[in-house]
Amino acid sequence: MTQHASDATADAAGTYLAGLAGRLTADGCAVTSPEWNGRPVVAAQRADRKARWFGTRSELFVLAAAVPRVDVATLEEFTVWAMSRAKGLRGGIPGARNVTLVLPALVSASVDPAAAHWAAEDARTIDTTVVSRPVTVQTGPDAVRTSMYRGRVVWGGMFTGHVLEKAALYFP
């Protein structure tokens, strides 16, 4: 790959992340820019409470970074980091009518099909109060392809519609 092509793919991921930050801000999320492995991360957080959740508070964390290539090992490492970060930042008493939902996303022009499959096969949990749905975003010249688990989960299942609605809004 030439330097020009490499710059173009990095620009596409950067443009996608800038758009993501705008969508998160427009939806009322607090957006910050921490780092993961020396890479800038678009990080956002919001909390919601709805009567149909019986007063339970849902905290949603979105963490997204651009990488040269998304593979299973990198996506798994990022997912663990994102879940640990969200667990450390969440408010309230864990498990006491609170759930933490995490959308860890890696963005690249090159996504290994195995990584997209890993993201789409299931949600990940930490001690039943942190549920994540890893996301791969493959940026291309004419289209963006997003992979994530869209099914129900045992823990946090009543929040499935909410997290999928937000994921569709943030990762079109």
Accessible surface in RSA format (square Angstrom, percent):
REM  Atomic radii and reference values for relative SASA: ProtOr
REM  Chains: A
REM  Algorithm: Lee & Richards
REM  Probe-radius: 1.40
REM  Slices: 20
REM RES _ NUM      All-atoms   Total-Side   Main-Chain    Non-polar    All polar
REM                ABS   REL    ABS   REL    ABS   REL    ABS   REL    ABS   REL
RES MET A   1   182.06  94.3  91.06  60.3  91.00 216.7 103.46  88.0  78.60 104.1
RES THR A   2    93.66  66.6  85.21  86.4   8.46  20.2  86.05 115.6   7.61  11.5
RES GLN A   3   131.20  73.4 120.37  88.0  10.83  25.8  59.61 126.9  71.59  54.3
RES HIS A   4   147.89  80.8 142.52  99.1   5.37  13.7  99.26 102.3  48.64  56.6
RES ALA A   5    38.06  35.0  33.67  52.0   4.39  10.0  37.71  53.1   0.34   0.9
RES SER A   6    47.43  40.1  46.24  61.7   1.18   2.7  11.84  25.2  35.59  49.9
RES ASP A   7    66.36  46.5  64.37  64.1   1.99   4.7  20.54  48.3  45.82  45.7
RES ALA A   8    50.86  46.8  40.41  62.4  10.45  23.8  45.40  63.9   5.46  14.5
RES THR A   9    47.70  33.9  44.20  44.8   3.50   8.3  35.50  47.7  12.21  18.5
RES ALA A  10    64.70  59.5  49.18  75.9  15.52  35.3  57.48  80.9   7.22  19.1
RES ASP A  11    92.91  65.1  87.38  87.0   5.54  13.1  28.03  66.0  64.88  64.7
RES ALA A  12    35.84  33.0  24.14  37.3  11.70  26.6  32.35  45.6   3.49   9.3
RES ALA A  13     3.58   3.3   3.58   5.5   0.00   0.0   3.58   5.0   0.00   0.0
RES GLY A  14    35.55  43.8   0.00   N/A  35.55  43.8  29.76  81.7   5.79  13.0
RES THR A  15    98.70  70.2  89.94  91.2   8.76  20.9  69.32  93.1  29.38  44.4
RES TYR A  16    20.99   9.8  14.30   8.1   6.69  17.4  20.98  15.8   0.00   0.0
RES LEU A  17    18.33  10.2  18.26  13.1   0.07   0.2  18.33  12.9   0.00   0.0
RES ALA A  18    69.35  63.8  51.11  78.9  18.24  41.5  59.52  83.8   9.84  26.1
RES GLY A  19    29.12  35.9   0.00   N/A  29.12  35.9  26.73  73.4   2.39   5.4
RES LEU A  20     0.00   0.0   0.00   0.0   0.00   0.0   0.00   0.0   0.00   0.0
RES ALA A  21    26.09  24.0  25.66  39.6   0.42   1.0  26.06  36.7   0.03   0.1
RES GLY A  22    40.88  50.4   0.00   N/A  40.88  50.4  35.33  97.0   5.54  12.4
RES ARG A  23    63.21  26.5  57.25  29.2   5.96  14.2  37.45  51.2  25.76  15.6
RES LEU A  24     0.00   0.0   0.00   0.0   0.00   0.0   0.00   0.0   0.00   0.0
RES THR A  25    83.98  59.7  74.39  75.4   9.59  22.9  63.51  85.3  20.46  30.9
RES ALA A  26    92.89  85.4  49.12  75.8  43.76  99.6  61.57  86.7  31.32  83.0
RES ASP A  27    33.85  23.7  20.35  20.3  13.50  31.9   8.86  20.8  25.00  24.9
RES GLY A  28    62.36  76.9   0.00   N/A  62.36  76.9  35.13  96.4  27.23  61.0
RES CYS A  29    11.21   8.5   1.23   1.4   9.98  23.5   0.28   0.7  10.94  11.8
RES ALA A  30    68.73  63.2  55.42  85.5  13.31  30.3  65.29  91.9   3.44   9.1
RES VAL A  31    52.53  34.6  21.30  19.3  31.23  75.3  21.30  18.5  31.23  84.7
RES THR A  32    79.64  56.6  72.16  73.2   7.48  17.8  72.13  96.9   7.51  11.4
RES SER A  33    92.63  78.3  63.66  85.0  28.97  66.7  32.89  70.0  59.74  83.7
RES PRO A  34    22.53  16.4   8.86   8.1  13.67  49.7  21.79  18.0   0.75   4.6
RES GLU A  35   117.86  67.7  95.63  72.3  22.23  52.9  30.11  58.2  87.75  71.6
RES TRP A  36    12.79   5.1  10.16   4.9   2.63   6.2  10.53   5.6   2.26   3.7
RES ASN A  37   102.65  70.8  60.40  58.4  42.26 101.7  31.38  75.5  71.27  68.9
RES GLY A  38    61.70  76.1   0.00   N/A  61.70  76.1  28.52  78.3  33.18  74.3
RES ARG A  39    84.63  35.5  84.08  42.9   0.54   1.3   8.14  11.1  76.49  46.4
RES PRO A  40    97.10  70.8  95.07  86.7   2.03   7.4  95.65  79.0   1.46   9.0
RES VAL A  41     2.44   1.6   0.00   0.0   2.44   5.9   1.15   1.0   1.30   3.5
RES VAL A  42    21.89  14.4  21.50  19.5   0.38   0.9  21.78  18.9   0.11   0.3
RES ALA A  43     6.72   6.2   6.72  10.4   0.00   0.0   6.72   9.5   0.00   0.0
RES ALA A  44     4.94   4.5   0.09   0.1   4.85  11.0   2.41   3.4   2.54   6.7
RES GLN A  45    61.49  34.4  57.79  42.2   3.71   8.8  14.87  31.7  46.62  35.4
RES ARG A  46    45.50  19.1  37.20  19.0   8.29  19.7  12.75  17.4  32.74  19.8
RES ALA A  47    47.61  43.8  20.21  31.2  27.40  62.3  20.41  28.7  27.21  72.1
RES ASP A  48    22.94  16.1  16.58  16.5   6.36  15.0   7.75  18.2  15.19  15.1
RES ARG A  49   141.19  59.3 110.70  56.4  30.49  72.6  49.46  67.6  91.73  55.6
RES LYS A  50    66.50  32.4  60.18  36.9   6.31  15.0  45.32  40.8  21.18  22.6
RES ALA A  51    97.26  89.4  68.70 106.0  28.56  65.0  78.46 110.5  18.79  49.8
RES ARG A  52   150.03  63.0 128.13  65.3  21.90  52.1  71.47  97.7  78.56  47.6
RES TRP A  53     2.26   0.9   2.26   1.1   0.00   0.0   1.29   0.7   0.97   1.6
RES PHE A  54   147.90  74.0 137.73  85.3  10.17  26.5 147.15  89.2   0.75   2.2
RES GLY A  55    25.64  31.6   0.00   N/A  25.64  31.6  22.10  60.6   3.54   7.9
RES THR A  56    15.07  10.7  15.07  15.3   0.00   0.0   6.63   8.9   8.44  12.8
RES ARG A  57    61.43  25.8  61.43  31.3   0.00   0.0   8.88  12.1  52.55  31.9
RES SER A  58     0.16   0.1   0.08   0.1   0.09   0.2   0.00   0.0   0.16   0.2
RES GLU A  59     1.87   1.1   1.87   1.4   0.00   0.0   0.04   0.1   1.83   1.5
RES LEU A  60     1.52   0.8   0.88   0.6   0.63   1.6   0.88   0.6   0.63   1.7
RES PHE A  61     5.09   2.5   5.09   3.2   0.00   0.0   5.09   3.1   0.00   0.0
RES VAL A  62     1.12   0.7   1.12   1.0   0.00   0.0   1.12   1.0   0.00   0.0
RES LEU A  63     3.85   2.1   3.85   2.8   0.00   0.0   3.85   2.7   0.00   0.0
RES ALA A  64     0.00   0.0   0.00   0.0   0.00   0.0   0.00   0.0   0.00   0.0
RES ALA A  65     0.00   0.0   0.00   0.0   0.00   0.0   0.00   0.0   0.00   0.0
RES ALA A  66    28.63  26.3  23.56  36.4   5.07  11.5  23.77  33.5   4.86  12.9
RES VAL A  67    11.98   7.9   3.81   3.4   8.17  19.7   6.91   6.0   5.07  13.7
RES PRO A  68   101.88  74.2  74.82  68.2  27.05  98.3  88.33  72.9  13.54  84.2
RES ARG A  69   116.42  48.9 108.90  55.5   7.51  17.9  50.61  69.2  65.81  39.9
RES VAL A  70     0.00   0.0   0.00   0.0   0.00   0.0   0.00   0.0   0.00   0.0
RES ASP A  71    50.54  35.4  50.54  50.3   0.00   0.0  13.99  32.9  36.55  36.4
RES VAL A  72    46.10  30.3  44.93  40.7   1.17   2.8  44.93  39.0   1.17   3.2
RES ALA A  73    73.91  68.0  62.04  95.7  11.87  27.0  67.40  94.9   6.51  17.2
RES THR A  74    32.79  23.3  31.19  31.6   1.60   3.8  13.44  18.0  19.35  29.3
RES LEU A  75     0.00   0.0   0.00   0.0   0.00   0.0   0.00   0.0   0.00   0.0
RES GLU A  76    82.31  47.3  82.31  62.3   0.00   0.0  13.91  26.9  68.40  55.8
RES GLU A  77    87.93  50.5  78.69  59.5   9.24  22.0  38.93  75.3  49.01  40.0
RES PHE A  78     0.00   0.0   0.00   0.0   0.00   0.0   0.00   0.0   0.00   0.0
RES THR A  79     2.07   1.5   2.07   2.1   0.00   0.0   2.07   2.8   0.00   0.0
RES VAL A  80    88.63  58.3  87.94  79.6   0.69   1.7  88.63  77.0   0.00   0.0
RES TRP A  81    59.97  24.1  54.34  26.3   5.63  13.2  38.34  20.4  21.63  35.1
RES ALA A  82     0.00   0.0   0.00   0.0   0.00   0.0   0.00   0.0   0.00   0.0
RES MET A  83     6.22   3.2   6.22   4.1   0.00   0.0   1.32   1.1   4.90   6.5
RES SER A  84    61.41  51.9  50.57  67.5  10.84  25.0  32.89  70.0  28.51  39.9
RES ARG A  85    77.68  32.6  66.32  33.8  11.36  27.0  17.11  23.4  60.57  36.7
RES ALA A  86     0.09   0.1   0.00   0.0   0.09   0.2   0.09   0.1   0.00   0.0
RES LYS A  87    77.05  37.6  68.43  42.0   8.62  20.5  39.64  35.7  37.40  39.8
RES GLY A  88    66.42  81.9   0.00   N/A  66.42  81.9  35.72  98.0  30.71  68.8
RES LEU A  89    91.25  50.8  71.89  51.4  19.36  48.7  74.32  52.2  16.93  45.6
RES ARG A  90    29.51  12.4  12.22   6.2  17.29  41.2   4.10   5.6  25.41  15.4
RES GLY A  91    26.52  32.7   0.00   N/A  26.52  32.7  25.75  70.7   0.78   1.7
RES GLY A  92    56.50  69.7   0.00   N/A  56.50  69.7  27.13  74.5  29.36  65.8
RES ILE A  93   125.86  71.6 123.50  92.0   2.36   5.7 124.44  89.6   1.42   3.9
RES PRO A  94    74.27  54.1  55.48  50.6  18.79  68.3  56.81  46.9  17.46 108.5
RES GLY A  95    48.52  59.8   0.00   N/A  48.52  59.8  18.87  51.8  29.65  66.4
RES ALA A  96    49.55  45.6  31.43  48.5  18.12  41.2  41.09  57.9   8.46  22.4
RES ARG A  97   137.30  57.6 128.06  65.3   9.23  22.0  66.52  90.9  70.78  42.9
RES ASN A  98    22.48  15.5  13.83  13.4   8.65  20.8   3.64   8.7  18.84  18.2
RES VAL A  99     9.46   6.2   8.65   7.8   0.81   2.0   9.27   8.1   0.19   0.5
RES THR A 100     1.38   1.0   1.38   1.4   0.00   0.0   0.00   0.0   1.38   2.1
RES LEU A 101     4.50   2.5   4.50   3.2   0.00   0.0   4.50   3.2   0.00   0.0
RES VAL A 102     0.75   0.5   0.00   0.0   0.75   1.8   0.00   0.0   0.75   2.0
RES LEU A 103     0.00   0.0   0.00   0.0   0.00   0.0   0.00   0.0   0.00   0.0
RES PRO A 104     0.00   0.0   0.00   0.0   0.00   0.0   0.00   0.0   0.00   0.0
RES ALA A 105     0.00   0.0   0.00   0.0   0.00   0.0   0.00   0.0   0.00   0.0
RES LEU A 106     0.00   0.0   0.00   0.0   0.00   0.0   0.00   0.0   0.00   0.0
RES VAL A 107     0.00   0.0   0.00   0.0   0.00   0.0   0.00   0.0   0.00   0.0
RES SER A 108     1.64   1.4   0.61   0.8   1.03   2.4   1.03   2.2   0.61   0.9
RES ALA A 109    33.18  30.5  18.03  27.8  15.15  34.5  18.03  25.4  15.15  40.1
RES SER A 110    38.44  32.5  34.65  46.2   3.79   8.7  28.67  61.0   9.77  13.7
RES VAL A 111    14.96   9.8   3.34   3.0  11.62  28.0   3.34   2.9  11.62  31.5
RES ASP A 112    35.20  24.7  34.93  34.8   0.27   0.6   0.47   1.1  34.74  34.6
RES PRO A 113   105.88  77.2  96.21  87.7   9.67  35.2 101.80  84.0   4.08  25.4
RES ALA A 114    53.33  49.0  42.86  66.1  10.47  23.8  49.63  69.9   3.70   9.8
RES ALA A 115     0.00   0.0   0.00   0.0   0.00   0.0   0.00   0.0   0.00   0.0
RES ALA A 116    21.36  19.6  20.63  31.8   0.73   1.7  20.96  29.5   0.39   1.0
RES HIS A 117   120.54  65.9 114.39  79.5   6.15  15.7  80.73  83.2  39.81  46.3
RES TRP A 118    36.11  14.5  35.51  17.2   0.60   1.4  20.09  10.7  16.01  26.0
RES ALA A 119     0.00   0.0   0.00   0.0   0.00   0.0   0.00   0.0   0.00   0.0
RES ALA A 120    44.12  40.6  31.46  48.5  12.66  28.8  31.49  44.3  12.63  33.5
RES GLU A 121    87.64  50.3  60.58  45.8  27.07  64.4  26.57  51.4  61.07  49.9
RES ASP A 122    69.51  48.7  69.51  69.2   0.00   0.0  14.20  33.4  55.31  55.2
RES ALA A 123    11.74  10.8   1.18   1.8  10.55  24.0   1.18   1.7  10.55  28.0
RES ARG A 124    44.52  18.7  40.81  20.8   3.71   8.8  32.88  44.9  11.64   7.1
RES THR A 125    69.10  49.1  41.13  41.7  27.97  66.7  12.67  17.0  56.43  85.3
RES ILE A 126    48.36  27.5  44.30  33.0   4.07   9.8  48.36  34.8   0.00   0.0
RES ASP A 127    81.11  56.8  49.91  49.7  31.20  73.8  52.64 123.9  28.47  28.4
RES THR A 128    59.93  42.6  49.82  50.5  10.12  24.1  30.25  40.6  29.68  44.9
RES THR A 129    19.03  13.5  18.36  18.6   0.67   1.6  18.63  25.0   0.40   0.6
RES VAL A 130     0.00   0.0   0.00   0.0   0.00   0.0   0.00   0.0   0.00   0.0
RES VAL A 131     3.67   2.4   2.21   2.0   1.47   3.5   2.21   1.9   1.47   4.0
RES SER A 132     0.10   0.1   0.00   0.0   0.10   0.2   0.10   0.2   0.00   0.0
RES ARG A 133     5.15   2.2   5.11   2.6   0.04   0.1   1.93   2.6   3.21   1.9
RES PRO A 134     0.00   0.0   0.00   0.0   0.00   0.0   0.00   0.0   0.00   0.0
RES VAL A 135     0.00   0.0   0.00   0.0   0.00   0.0   0.00   0.0   0.00   0.0
RES THR A 136     1.53   1.1   1.53   1.6   0.00   0.0   0.00   0.0   1.53   2.3
RES VAL A 137     0.00   0.0   0.00   0.0   0.00   0.0   0.00   0.0   0.00   0.0
RES GLN A 138    57.09  31.9  55.48  40.5   1.61   3.8   9.05  19.3  48.04  36.4
RES THR A 139     5.83   4.1   3.38   3.4   2.45   5.8   3.38   4.5   2.45   3.7
RES GLY A 140    30.80  38.0   0.00   N/A  30.80  38.0  18.04  49.5  12.77  28.6
RES PRO A 141   141.54 103.2  98.72  90.0  42.82 155.7 112.31  92.7  29.23 181.6
RES ASP A 142   141.44  99.1 103.16 102.7  38.28  90.5  41.63  98.0  99.81  99.5
RES ALA A 143    72.82  67.0  57.20  88.3  15.62  35.5  66.64  93.8   6.19  16.4
RES VAL A 144    63.92  42.1  34.89  31.6  29.03  70.0  34.89  30.3  29.03  78.7
RES ARG A 145   170.27  71.5 164.67  83.9   5.60  13.3  55.56  75.9 114.71  69.5
RES THR A 146    29.93  21.3   9.65   9.8  20.27  48.3   8.74  11.7  21.19  32.0
RES SER A 147    19.70  16.6  15.60  20.8   4.10   9.5   6.37  13.6  13.33  18.7
RES MET A 148     6.95   3.6   0.99   0.7   5.96  14.2   0.00   0.0   6.95   9.2
RES TYR A 149    41.05  19.2  41.00  23.3   0.05   0.1  19.70  14.8  21.35  26.3
RES ARG A 150   128.78  54.1 111.00  56.6  17.78  42.3  59.63  81.5  69.15  41.9
RES GLY A 151    26.59  32.8   0.00   N/A  26.59  32.8  24.27  66.6   2.32   5.2
RES ARG A 152   158.33  66.5 143.63  73.2  14.70  35.0  72.32  98.8  86.01  52.1
RES VAL A 153    23.24  15.3   8.56   7.7  14.68  35.4  16.53  14.4   6.71  18.2
RES VAL A 154   138.19  90.9 108.29  98.0  29.91  72.1 114.99  99.9  23.21  62.9
RES TRP A 155   137.57  55.2 135.90  65.8   1.67   3.9 117.56  62.7  20.01  32.5
RES GLY A 156    19.08  23.5   0.00   N/A  19.08  23.5   6.14  16.8  12.94  29.0
RES GLY A 157     8.47  10.4   0.00   N/A   8.47  10.4   5.41  14.8   3.07   6.9
RES MET A 158    89.15  46.2  64.65  42.8  24.50  58.3  63.51  54.0  25.64  34.0
RES PHE A 159     5.74   2.9   5.62   3.5   0.12   0.3   5.74   3.5   0.00   0.0
RES THR A 160     8.39   6.0   7.51   7.6   0.88   2.1   8.24  11.1   0.14   0.2
RES GLY A 161    49.49  61.0   0.00   N/A  49.49  61.0  39.82 109.3   9.67  21.7
RES HIS A 162     3.71   2.0   1.83   1.3   1.88   4.8   2.09   2.2   1.62   1.9
RES VAL A 163     3.53   2.3   3.53   3.2   0.00   0.0   3.53   3.1   0.00   0.0
RES LEU A 164    43.06  24.0  38.10  27.3   4.96  12.5  38.62  27.1   4.44  11.9
RES GLU A 165   102.32  58.7  91.63  69.3  10.69  25.5  41.65  80.6  60.67  49.5
RES LYS A 166    17.63   8.6  17.63  10.8   0.00   0.0   2.61   2.4  15.01  16.0
RES ALA A 167     1.80   1.7   0.53   0.8   1.27   2.9   1.06   1.5   0.74   2.0
RES ALA A 168    66.16  60.8  50.64  78.1  15.52  35.3  57.09  80.4   9.08  24.0
RES LEU A 169    85.14  47.4  75.29  53.9   9.86  24.8  82.40  57.9   2.74   7.4
RES TYR A 170     0.00   0.0   0.00   0.0   0.00   0.0   0.00   0.0   0.00   0.0
RES PHE A 171     9.55   4.8   1.06   0.7   8.49  22.1   1.06   0.6   8.49  24.3
RES PRO A 172    93.26  68.0  55.14  50.3  38.11 138.5  88.75  73.3   4.51  28.0
END  Absolute sums over single chains surface
CHAIN  1 A     8172.6       6227.8       1944.7       4962.6       3209.9
END  Absolute sums over all chains
TOTAL          8172.6       6227.8       1944.7       4962.6       3209.9
